[in-house]
Amino acid sequence: MSKQGILQRLFKLQEHGTTVRTEVIAGFTTFLTMVYIVFVNPQILGVAGMDTQAVFVTTCLIAAFGSILMGLVANLPVALAPAMGLNAFFAFVVVGAMGVSWQTGMGAIFWGAVGLLLLTIFRVRYWMIANIPMCLRVGISSGIGLLIAMIGLKNAGIVVPNKDTLVAVGDLTSHSVLLGALGFFIIAILASRNIHVAVLVSIVVTTLIGMALGDVQYTGFFSAPPSVTSVIGQVDLAGSLNIGMAGIIFSFMLVNLFDSSGTLIGVTDKAGLADENGKFPRMKQALYVDSVSSVAGSFIGTSSVTAYIESSSGVSIGGRTGLVAVVTGLLFLLVIFLSPLAAMVPAYAAAGALIYVGVLMTSSLARVKWDDLTEAVPAFVTAAMMPFSFSITEGIALGFISYCVMKAGTGRWREISPCVIVVALLFVLKIVFIDGH
């Protein structure tokens, strides 16, 4: 049997009204829109003290593993990679602000991923997705977006600390500020023109300008993959499994639950595979794949793994099956040999991507019922407290608690689902018994 025949049978291409050529082009398109993660993720995790060259390799490996597994097991055109937002939370908050070692922080990611896997196995995940209100889900994603944008603004030097006003505008004439701003506007303008590789173009252009200005040293294109022994298997499972880390573990689990599930529904809907209730073919297999990928990712030294909304770029040009995800995964394996390029990317070149991700994630605030304060207040509290407290955990906690307070205080307590009550009570107990001591 020909290779085309094998692929037809394996991915049911004819049933989905697509061809090998269309799927391969779609896979290449998806890859180009999300390959920026192999440059951005090492930079972010490097802040936590991790070996950036090793993280570059593990980012490529887990993106390849998760994407290929999604293609083969679930036959969906959805690629996976380390999650933007949770990597920043890990590096800047858990390790940077809280002083937790990166090995222990990786342990928290691992246990959060294990929790997600257990929720999937016991079908609790479906119940949680259905019972946590839209205003809190929107608040969580928007708050993470604001936190990521703030980190991007800080990395570019656009926002700097100030002892009198907490923050202030940086030196607007410096290289980093000008190139960080340029990078952001390149992405925004290209994306508004539906050019899928906007982020990659921005990183390349700002890095080349940085090279011309002497900020970046050219070190070559290709090399053998760097050693990954400094990060693989270095996760501290015992040290992270304590009551003081419970809120962080829960945050990693909860955010990954909504992030990946929401993306899967969004991409399959665009591909015409989801029904009116958001259910899509092989949903169970897809949720298993993203859970297992997160567990594997933390063990080899990357942040939580999630489905990427950039997969919709491949879908938009006709990708319909798992062959798209397999092609994307194979391309990530090839990138492993381009590690010198990753080492050349300066912080300000990636800053524009972080700010742009903030724009995308906060756009969901439009879905909040702002004329209903019992919905608006929890969404606002959740979103605002993440950047202001520099913590995803605190934003989620205060959002759930404020939802219960607003609904109960206005006599609408029947609208509070048991799921929300349980989560809010757990956070209250954390605040009283853990944070209070």
PEJOJO-V360353 format. One record per residue. SS is DSSP state (~ for helix, > for strand, _ for the rest). PSI is psi in degrees with one decimal (NA if undefined). OMEGA is omega in radians with two decimals (none if undefined). Layout:
# PEJOJO-V360353
SS	PSI	OMEGA
SS	PSI	OMEGA
This chain:
# PEJOJO-V360353
_	138.2	-3.13
_	162.5	3.10
~	-39.7	3.13
~	-39.2	3.13
~	-39.7	3.11
~	-45.2	-3.14
~	-37.5	3.10
~	-44.6	-3.10
~	-43.4	-3.06
~	-42.7	-3.04
~	0.3	3.11
_	50.5	-3.05
_	-43.1	-3.10
_	-41.1	3.13
_	-34.2	-3.09
_	3.1	3.08
_	39.9	-3.12
_	174.8	-3.13
_	166.2	3.11
~	-44.4	-3.12
~	-47.3	-3.14
~	-42.6	-3.10
~	-39.6	3.14
~	-44.8	3.11
~	-41.8	3.12
~	-40.0	3.11
~	-40.9	3.12
~	-39.0	3.12
~	-47.2	3.11
~	-42.9	3.13
~	-46.9	-3.10
~	-32.6	-3.12
~	-21.0	-3.08
~	1.4	-3.12
_	-17.0	3.10
_	-24.2	-3.10
~	-28.9	-3.12
~	-17.0	3.06
~	-37.2	-3.06
~	-43.0	-3.06
~	-45.5	3.10
~	-37.0	3.11
~	-45.8	-3.10
~	-48.6	-3.12
~	-23.2	3.06
~	-29.8	3.08
~	-29.6	3.14
_	-0.8	3.12
_	8.7	3.14
_	152.0	3.13
_	111.4	-3.02
~	-35.1	3.14
~	-39.3	3.10
~	-40.0	3.14
~	-34.9	3.06
~	-46.9	-3.12
~	-45.4	-3.10
~	-30.7	3.06
~	-44.8	3.10
~	-43.1	-3.09
~	-45.8	-3.08
~	-32.8	3.07
~	-40.5	3.11
~	-48.0	-3.12
~	-51.8	-3.10
~	-42.7	-3.10
~	-46.6	-3.13
~	-40.8	3.12
~	-41.9	3.11
~	-41.7	-3.14
~	-44.4	-3.07
~	-39.0	-3.05
~	-43.9	-3.06
~	-11.4	-3.12
_	46.4	3.11
_	146.8	-3.11
_	49.3	-3.04
_	123.3	3.12
_	152.5	-3.12
>	154.2	3.07
>	169.7	3.09
>	137.9	-3.02
_	129.8	2.96
_	138.2	-3.11
_	-58.7	3.12
~	-29.8	3.06
~	-39.0	3.11
~	-41.2	3.09
~	-44.4	3.12
~	-51.5	-3.02
~	-48.3	-2.99
~	-31.1	-3.06
~	-61.3	-3.05
~	-48.6	-3.13
~	-49.5	-3.07
~	-59.8	-3.04
~	-38.4	-3.07
_	-15.5	3.08
_	16.9	3.09
_	142.0	3.10
_	153.2	-3.10
~	-29.4	3.11
~	-41.5	3.11
~	-38.8	3.08
~	-41.1	3.07
~	-34.1	3.08
~	-40.2	3.11
~	-40.9	3.09
~	-42.2	3.14
~	-49.6	-3.10
~	-33.4	3.05
~	-39.8	3.12
~	-38.6	3.08
~	-42.4	3.09
~	-41.8	3.11
~	-41.5	3.12
~	-42.2	3.13
~	-39.9	3.09
~	-35.4	3.12
~	-45.7	-3.12
~	-45.0	-3.09
_	10.2	3.05
_	16.5	3.08
~	-27.5	-3.12
~	-42.9	-3.14
~	-40.3	-3.13
~	-42.4	-3.14
~	-42.2	3.13
~	-40.3	-3.08
~	-23.0	-2.97
~	-7.6	3.08
_	122.9	-2.99
_	153.3	-3.10
~	-40.2	-3.07
~	-35.0	3.13
~	-38.5	3.11
~	-44.1	3.11
~	-42.5	3.12
~	-41.1	-3.14
~	-51.0	-3.10
~	-38.7	3.14
~	-39.6	3.11
~	-41.6	3.09
~	-39.6	3.10
~	-43.5	3.11
~	-38.8	3.12
~	-44.4	3.11
~	-44.1	-3.14
~	-40.8	3.13
~	-39.6	3.11
~	-39.7	3.09
~	-43.9	3.10
~	-38.1	3.12
~	-44.0	-3.11
~	-30.8	3.12
~	-12.7	-3.09
_	9.0	3.14
_	-35.1	3.07
>	132.4	-3.13
>	158.5	3.11
>	150.6	3.07
>	125.5	-3.03
_	-22.5	-3.13
_	-39.2	-3.07
_	12.5	-3.09
>	-56.1	3.08
>	159.7	3.10
>	168.4	3.09
>	138.2	-3.13
_	-165.8	3.14
_	104.9	-3.04
_	-1.0	3.12
_	-1.6	-3.09
_	157.1	3.12
~	-48.9	-3.01
~	-41.2	-3.14
~	-48.9	-3.10
~	-42.6	-3.11
~	-33.1	3.05
~	-44.5	3.11
~	-42.0	3.11
~	-44.7	3.14
~	-42.7	3.14
~	-45.2	-3.09
~	-30.1	3.04
~	-47.3	-3.14
~	-49.7	-3.06
~	-42.6	-3.12
~	-46.3	-3.14
~	-41.2	-3.14
~	-37.7	3.13
~	-19.8	3.07
_	13.0	3.11
_	34.9	3.04
_	109.9	-2.95
_	-24.4	-3.06
_	26.8	-3.04
~	-46.2	-3.07
~	-43.8	-3.14
~	-44.0	3.11
~	-43.6	-3.13
~	-46.1	-3.13
~	-42.1	-3.13
~	-47.7	-3.09
~	-48.7	-3.09
~	-32.2	3.08
~	-41.3	3.12
~	-39.7	3.09
~	-41.5	3.09
~	-36.4	3.11
~	-42.1	3.13
~	-31.4	3.14
_	-4.5	3.13
_	7.8	3.13
_	-23.0	-3.02
_	135.9	3.10
_	128.6	3.11
_	128.1	-3.11
_	11.5	3.11
_	174.1	-3.12
_	-52.1	-2.99
_	150.6	2.98
_	163.5	3.04
_	146.9	-3.12
_	134.8	3.09
_	160.1	3.10
_	143.5	-3.14
_	9.9	-3.08
_	-22.3	-3.11
_	-16.1	-3.13
_	-32.9	-3.09
_	127.3	3.09
_	8.3	-3.10
_	7.7	-3.11
_	133.1	-3.13
_	90.9	-3.06
~	-40.0	-3.10
~	-44.3	-3.09
~	-28.5	-3.10
~	-14.4	-3.08
_	68.5	3.08
_	164.8	-3.00
~	-30.5	-3.14
~	-22.3	-3.13
~	-0.6	-3.03
~	-44.6	-3.12
~	-37.8	-3.13
~	-45.6	3.12
~	-45.2	-3.13
~	-38.6	3.13
~	-46.3	3.11
~	-43.7	-3.11
~	-47.2	-3.05
~	-45.0	-3.12
~	-43.9	-3.14
~	-34.9	3.13
~	-49.6	-3.10
~	-39.2	-3.08
~	-55.0	-3.07
~	-44.0	-3.13
~	-43.8	-3.14
~	-40.2	3.13
~	-43.7	3.12
~	-44.0	3.13
~	-42.9	-3.12
~	-45.3	-3.09
~	-43.5	3.14
~	-31.2	3.08
~	-43.2	3.13
~	-30.9	3.14
_	-3.7	-3.14
_	21.7	-3.11
_	-19.7	-3.07
>	149.4	3.08
_	-175.0	-3.06
_	-19.5	3.12
_	4.8	3.13
_	1.7	3.13
_	143.4	-3.12
>	162.7	-3.10
_	142.7	3.09
_	37.2	3.13
~	-42.4	-3.12
~	-45.9	3.13
~	-40.7	-3.13
~	-42.1	-3.14
~	-33.9	3.05
~	-43.2	-3.11
~	-46.1	-3.11
~	-32.8	3.11
~	-47.3	-3.14
~	-38.9	3.14
~	-37.7	3.12
~	-41.0	3.10
~	-47.7	-3.14
~	-40.6	-3.11
~	-44.9	-3.13
~	-33.5	-3.12
~	-34.9	-3.12
~	-1.1	3.01
_	40.7	2.98
_	164.2	3.13
_	177.9	-3.08
_	138.3	-3.12
>	140.2	-3.10
>	162.7	3.00
>	143.0	-3.06
_	128.5	3.12
_	-22.2	3.08
_	-16.9	3.08
~	-24.4	-3.14
~	-19.8	3.10
~	-40.4	3.07
~	-39.0	3.11
~	-37.6	-3.07
~	-19.5	3.10
_	17.4	2.98
_	-4.6	3.12
_	131.8	-3.07
_	-12.2	-3.04
_	179.1	-3.14
~	-13.2	3.10
~	-32.8	3.08
~	-49.2	-3.11
~	-37.9	3.13
~	-44.6	3.11
~	-43.9	3.11
~	-45.1	-3.14
~	-41.7	3.13
~	-37.0	3.11
~	-35.4	3.07
~	-34.2	3.10
~	-38.4	3.14
~	-33.0	-3.09
~	-22.1	-3.13
~	-29.1	-3.10
~	5.7	3.14
~	28.7	-3.07
~	-31.6	3.09
~	-32.7	3.13
~	-40.6	-3.13
~	-37.0	-3.12
~	-20.8	-3.09
~	-17.9	-3.03
_	117.4	3.13
_	163.1	-3.09
~	-40.0	-3.08
~	-22.8	3.13
~	-31.1	3.12
~	-16.7	-3.07
~	-39.0	3.13
~	-37.9	3.12
~	-39.8	-3.14
~	-43.4	3.13
~	-40.6	-3.14
~	-40.5	3.08
~	-37.6	3.08
~	-42.0	3.11
~	-47.5	-3.11
~	-43.0	-3.04
~	-32.7	-3.13
~	-14.1	-3.13
~	-21.8	-3.13
~	-11.2	3.09
~	-21.0	3.12
~	-19.9	-3.09
~	-7.6	-3.14
_	140.6	3.06
_	87.3	-3.01
_	-19.1	3.12
_	-4.4	3.07
_	102.5	-3.05
~	-24.0	3.11
~	-17.1	3.06
~	-39.5	-3.06
~	-43.5	-3.09
~	-49.8	3.12
~	-38.5	3.12
~	-45.3	3.14
~	-46.8	-3.12
~	-45.7	-3.14
~	-50.2	-3.08
~	-43.9	-3.06
~	-37.4	-3.04
~	-18.8	3.11
~	-53.9	3.09
~	-35.5	-3.09
~	-30.8	3.09
~	-5.2	-3.10
_	40.6	-3.09
_	123.0	3.05
~	-39.1	-3.11
~	-48.5	-3.10
~	-37.2	3.11
~	-45.4	3.12
~	-46.3	-3.10
~	-52.6	-3.08
~	-29.4	3.08
~	-47.7	3.13
~	-42.2	-3.14
~	-43.8	-3.12
~	-31.8	3.09
~	-46.1	3.13
~	-41.9	-3.14
~	-46.3	-3.10
~	-44.4	-3.12
~	-44.9	-3.13
~	-40.2	-3.09
~	-22.1	3.13
_	13.4	3.09
_	14.7	-3.12
_	37.4	-3.06
~	-22.2	3.12
~	-19.0	3.13
~	-9.1	-3.14
_	116.5	-3.13
_	153.7	3.09
~	-34.2	3.14
~	-46.2	-3.14
~	-41.1	3.13
~	-45.6	-3.13
~	-47.7	-3.12
~	-44.3	-3.14
~	-43.3	3.13
~	-39.9	3.11
~	-41.4	3.13
~	-36.1	3.07
~	-44.8	3.11
~	-39.5	3.09
~	-44.5	-3.12
~	-43.9	-3.07
~	-48.2	-2.97
~	-21.2	-3.12
~	-56.8	-3.11
~	-28.4	-3.09
_	-1.7	-3.12
_	NA	none
